[in-house]
């Protein structure tokens, strides 16, 4: 069954997220311990979180 345009767009958003995460990983070695801790806290407080999106995608209707 072919995917809808909305599903394809959503998959492209996931690809964009992956690029962003790779950029974050590339920068981490150059951060101080304090900066890394602040970035980690910022990620933990992000809403919606990656985990909440995975839960929503996996939920059965």
N, CA, C and O atoms as CSV, one atom per row, in Angstrom:
chain,resi,resn,atom,element,x,y,z
A,1,UNK,N,N,0.836,-1.167,0.000
A,1,UNK,CA,C,0.000,0.000,0.000
A,1,UNK,C,C,0.893,1.247,0.000
A,1,UNK,O,O,1.797,1.345,0.830
A,2,UNK,N,N,0.664,2.182,-0.895
A,2,UNK,CA,C,1.500,3.386,-0.967
A,2,UNK,C,C,1.254,4.307,0.229
A,2,UNK,O,O,0.165,4.336,0.803
A,3,UNK,N,N,2.296,5.053,0.584
A,3,UNK,CA,C,2.188,5.995,1.702
A,3,UNK,C,C,1.515,7.284,1.259
A,3,UNK,O,O,1.636,7.702,0.107
A,4,UNK,N,N,0.812,7.899,2.184
A,4,UNK,CA,C,0.202,9.199,1.905
A,4,UNK,C,C,1.292,10.275,1.926
A,4,UNK,O,O,2.388,10.070,2.448
A,5,UNK,N,N,0.962,11.397,1.355
A,5,UNK,CA,C,1.896,12.524,1.376
A,5,UNK,C,C,2.221,12.946,2.797
A,5,UNK,O,O,3.352,13.330,3.095
A,6,UNK,N,N,1.227,12.874,3.676
A,6,UNK,CA,C,1.437,13.258,5.081
A,6,UNK,C,C,2.417,12.304,5.764
A,6,UNK,O,O,3.255,12.741,6.553
A,7,UNK,N,N,2.322,11.015,5.471
A,7,UNK,CA,C,3.251,10.042,6.052
A,7,UNK,C,C,4.669,10.289,5.544
A,7,UNK,O,O,5.626,10.209,6.314
A,8,UNK,N,N,4.805,10.585,4.269
A,8,UNK,CA,C,6.129,10.861,3.697
A,8,UNK,C,C,6.712,12.124,4.320
A,8,UNK,O,O,7.894,12.151,4.664
A,9,UNK,N,N,5.893,13.177,4.471
A,9,UNK,CA,C,6.361,14.412,5.112
A,9,UNK,C,C,6.808,14.144,6.549
A,9,UNK,O,O,7.822,14.677,7.001
A,10,UNK,N,N,6.052,13.324,7.252
A,10,UNK,CA,C,6.396,12.994,8.634
A,10,UNK,C,C,7.720,12.245,8.696
A,10,UNK,O,O,8.532,12.496,9.586
A,11,UNK,N,N,7.943,11.338,7.770
A,11,UNK,CA,C,9.216,10.619,7.720
A,11,UNK,C,C,10.360,11.582,7.411
A,11,UNK,O,O,11.464,11.412,7.927
A,12,UNK,N,N,10.112,12.579,6.584
A,12,UNK,CA,C,11.135,13.591,6.310
A,12,UNK,C,C,11.458,14.394,7.565
A,12,UNK,O,O,12.610,14.775,7.773
A,13,UNK,N,N,10.451,14.659,8.409
A,13,UNK,CA,C,10.696,15.338,9.681
A,13,UNK,C,C,11.616,14.492,10.558
A,13,UNK,O,O,12.509,15.023,11.218
A,14,UNK,N,N,11.398,13.191,10.566
A,14,UNK,CA,C,12.253,12.289,11.332
A,14,UNK,C,C,13.690,12.373,10.816
A,14,UNK,O,O,14.632,12.396,11.608
A,15,UNK,N,N,13.859,12.417,9.502
A,15,UNK,CA,C,15.198,12.570,8.935
A,15,UNK,C,C,15.838,13.882,9.398
A,15,UNK,O,O,17.032,13.919,9.698
A,16,UNK,N,N,15.050,14.950,9.456
A,16,UNK,CA,C,15.561,16.238,9.933
A,16,UNK,C,C,15.993,16.151,11.402
A,16,UNK,O,O,17.008,16.727,11.794
A,17,UNK,N,N,15.218,15.429,12.200
A,17,UNK,CA,C,15.579,15.235,13.607
A,17,UNK,C,C,16.898,14.484,13.716
A,17,UNK,O,O,17.740,14.823,14.548
A,18,UNK,N,N,17.083,13.468,12.883
A,18,UNK,CA,C,18.325,12.690,12.901
A,18,UNK,C,C,19.528,13.564,12.569
A,18,UNK,O,O,20.585,13.433,13.188
A,19,UNK,N,N,19.371,14.450,11.599
A,19,UNK,CA,C,20.461,15.371,11.235
A,19,UNK,C,C,20.786,16.264,12.426
A,19,UNK,O,O,21.956,16.484,12.740
A,20,UNK,N,N,19.763,16.773,13.083
A,20,UNK,CA,C,19.974,17.638,14.247
A,20,UNK,C,C,20.683,16.887,15.366
A,20,UNK,O,O,21.593,17.429,15.993
A,21,UNK,N,N,20.281,15.654,15.623
A,21,UNK,CA,C,20.927,14.865,16.666
A,21,UNK,C,C,22.388,14.576,16.325
A,21,UNK,O,O,23.235,14.575,17.217
A,22,UNK,N,N,22.694,14.332,15.058
A,22,UNK,CA,C,24.087,14.136,14.654
A,22,UNK,C,C,24.898,15.407,14.901
A,22,UNK,O,O,26.051,15.334,15.327
A,23,UNK,N,N,24.306,16.565,14.639
A,23,UNK,CA,C,24.994,17.838,14.888
A,23,UNK,C,C,25.258,18.024,16.374
A,23,UNK,O,O,26.335,18.473,16.766
A,24,UNK,N,N,24.283,17.681,17.195
A,24,UNK,CA,C,24.468,17.782,18.648
A,24,UNK,C,C,25.610,16.873,19.090
A,24,UNK,O,O,26.476,17.292,19.858
A,25,UNK,N,N,25.616,15.637,18.611
A,25,UNK,CA,C,26.681,14.702,18.976
A,25,UNK,C,C,28.057,15.189,18.523
A,25,UNK,O,O,29.050,14.966,19.215
A,26,UNK,N,N,28.122,15.843,17.381
A,26,UNK,CA,C,29.397,16.344,16.866
A,26,UNK,C,C,29.946,17.478,17.720
A,26,UNK,O,O,31.162,17.640,17.828
A,27,UNK,N,N,29.057,18.268,18.331
A,27,UNK,CA,C,29.479,19.422,19.126
A,27,UNK,C,C,29.841,19.041,20.560
A,27,UNK,O,O,30.663,19.714,21.183
A,28,UNK,N,N,29.251,17.986,21.089
A,28,UNK,CA,C,29.441,17.635,22.491
A,28,UNK,C,C,30.897,17.577,22.952
A,28,UNK,O,O,31.195,18.059,24.045
A,29,UNK,N,N,31.814,17.011,22.172
A,29,UNK,CA,C,33.202,16.942,22.645
A,29,UNK,C,C,33.833,18.316,22.896
A,29,UNK,O,O,34.788,18.421,23.666
A,30,UNK,N,N,33.321,19.354,22.267
A,30,UNK,CA,C,33.915,20.683,22.432
A,30,UNK,C,C,33.316,21.460,23.605
A,30,UNK,O,O,33.794,22.551,23.918
A,31,UNK,N,N,32.289,20.929,24.257
A,31,UNK,CA,C,31.649,21.612,25.371
A,31,UNK,C,C,32.335,21.284,26.691
A,31,UNK,O,O,32.903,20.206,26.872
A,32,UNK,N,N,32.266,22.245,27.604
A,32,UNK,CA,C,32.768,21.983,28.954
A,32,UNK,C,C,31.763,21.087,29.683
A,32,UNK,O,O,30.640,20.883,29.221
A,33,UNK,N,N,32.192,20.562,30.828
A,33,UNK,CA,C,31.292,19.724,31.622
A,33,UNK,C,C,30.043,20.502,32.028
A,33,UNK,O,O,28.936,19.964,31.996
A,34,UNK,N,N,30.219,21.769,32.408
A,34,UNK,CA,C,29.075,22.590,32.805
A,34,UNK,C,C,28.121,22.808,31.625
A,34,UNK,O,O,26.902,22.732,31.779
A,35,UNK,N,N,28.686,23.077,30.461
A,35,UNK,CA,C,27.852,23.271,29.270
A,35,UNK,C,C,27.099,21.995,28.913
A,35,UNK,O,O,25.918,22.035,28.568
A,36,UNK,N,N,27.784,20.880,28.998
A,36,UNK,CA,C,27.137,19.595,28.701
A,36,UNK,C,C,25.980,19.342,29.652
A,36,UNK,O,O,24.922,18.868,29.236
A,37,UNK,N,N,26.177,19.657,30.935
A,37,UNK,CA,C,25.119,19.472,31.923
A,37,UNK,C,C,23.924,20.369,31.608
A,37,UNK,O,O,22.776,19.940,31.725
A,38,UNK,N,N,24.188,21.600,31.213
A,38,UNK,CA,C,23.086,22.518,30.889
A,38,UNK,C,C,22.346,22.075,29.634
A,38,UNK,O,O,21.120,22.166,29.567
A,39,UNK,N,N,23.092,21.594,28.639
A,39,UNK,CA,C,22.452,21.079,27.418
A,39,UNK,C,C,21.608,19.853,27.757
A,39,UNK,O,O,20.486,19.715,27.271
A,40,UNK,N,N,22.145,18.966,28.588
A,40,UNK,CA,C,21.409,17.762,28.977
A,40,UNK,C,C,20.112,18.135,29.686
A,40,UNK,O,O,19.067,17.545,29.413
A,41,UNK,N,N,20.169,19.102,30.587
A,41,UNK,CA,C,18.966,19.531,31.310
A,41,UNK,C,C,17.961,20.150,30.341
A,41,UNK,O,O,16.757,19.922,30.461
A,42,UNK,N,N,18.448,20.917,29.400
A,42,UNK,CA,C,17.570,21.531,28.397
A,42,UNK,C,C,16.861,20.462,27.563
A,42,UNK,O,O,15.667,20.574,27.283
A,43,UNK,N,N,17.595,19.439,27.176
A,43,UNK,CA,C,17.005,18.339,26.401
A,43,UNK,C,C,15.952,17.611,27.233
A,43,UNK,O,O,14.880,17.282,26.725
A,44,UNK,N,N,16.252,17.357,28.510
A,44,UNK,CA,C,15.306,16.649,29.385
A,44,UNK,C,C,14.007,17.421,29.552
A,44,UNK,O,O,12.941,16.821,29.691
A,45,UNK,N,N,14.089,18.761,29.540
A,45,UNK,CA,C,12.906,19.590,29.755
A,45,UNK,C,C,12.149,19.907,28.462
A,45,UNK,O,O,11.081,20.517,28.507
A,46,UNK,N,N,12.683,19.506,27.332
A,46,UNK,CA,C,12.035,19.797,26.045
A,46,UNK,C,C,10.665,19.129,25.997
A,46,UNK,O,O,10.493,17.989,26.429
A,47,UNK,N,N,9.700,19.865,25.463
A,47,UNK,CA,C,8.349,19.323,25.361
A,47,UNK,C,C,7.755,19.710,24.012
A,47,UNK,O,O,7.694,20.900,23.704
A,48,UNK,N,N,7.327,18.777,23.214
A,48,UNK,CA,C,7.251,17.354,23.532
A,48,UNK,C,C,8.631,16.704,23.468
A,48,UNK,O,O,9.522,17.175,22.761
A,49,UNK,N,N,8.787,15.635,24.204
A,49,UNK,CA,C,10.051,14.907,24.195
A,49,UNK,C,C,10.027,13.846,23.098
A,49,UNK,O,O,8.974,13.482,22.574
A,50,UNK,N,N,11.206,13.372,22.779
A,50,UNK,CA,C,11.321,12.296,21.787
A,50,UNK,C,C,10.512,11.083,22.258
A,50,UNK,O,O,9.800,10.453,21.476
A,51,UNK,N,N,10.638,10.769,23.555
A,51,UNK,CA,C,9.915,9.612,24.104
A,51,UNK,C,C,8.403,9.778,24.000
A,51,UNK,O,O,7.696,8.816,23.700
A,52,UNK,N,N,7.896,10.994,24.246
A,52,UNK,CA,C,6.443,11.188,24.172
A,52,UNK,C,C,5.940,11.028,22.735
A,52,UNK,O,O,4.822,10.563,22.514
A,53,UNK,N,N,6.758,11.409,21.771
A,53,UNK,CA,C,6.370,11.232,20.368
A,53,UNK,C,C,6.369,9.747,20.010
A,53,UNK,O,O,5.452,9.271,19.341
A,54,UNK,N,N,7.385,9.020,20.449
A,54,UNK,CA,C,7.441,7.574,20.189
A,54,UNK,C,C,6.213,6.893,20.809
A,54,UNK,O,O,5.609,6.021,20.184
A,55,UNK,N,N,5.848,7.281,22.018
A,55,UNK,CA,C,4.669,6.710,22.672
A,55,UNK,C,C,3.418,6.988,21.850
A,55,UNK,O,O,2.587,6.100,21.659
A,56,UNK,N,N,3.284,8.215,21.364
A,56,UNK,CA,C,2.102,8.580,20.572
A,56,UNK,C,C,2.059,7.806,19.254
A,56,UNK,O,O,0.995,7.358,18.828
A,57,UNK,N,N,3.207,7.654,18.616
A,57,UNK,CA,C,3.258,6.930,17.335
A,57,UNK,C,C,2.933,5.453,17.545
A,57,UNK,O,O,2.281,4.830,16.707
A,58,UNK,N,N,3.383,4.904,18.652
A,58,UNK,CA,C,3.193,3.476,18.923
A,58,UNK,C,C,1.819,3.139,19.466
A,58,UNK,O,O,1.423,1.973,19.459
A,59,UNK,N,N,1.084,4.135,19.936
A,59,UNK,CA,C,-0.220,3.892,20.549
A,59,UNK,C,C,-1.202,3.343,19.525
A,59,UNK,O,O,-1.261,3.809,18.387
A,60,UNK,N,N,-1.962,2.356,19.943
A,60,UNK,CA,C,-2.992,1.793,19.086
A,60,UNK,C,C,-4.259,2.605,19.282
A,60,UNK,O,O,-4.586,3.006,20.399
A,61,UNK,N,N,-4.964,2.844,18.195
A,61,UNK,CA,C,-6.216,3.589,18.274
A,61,UNK,C,C,-7.364,2.681,18.536
A,61,UNK,O,O,-8.503,3.137,18.634
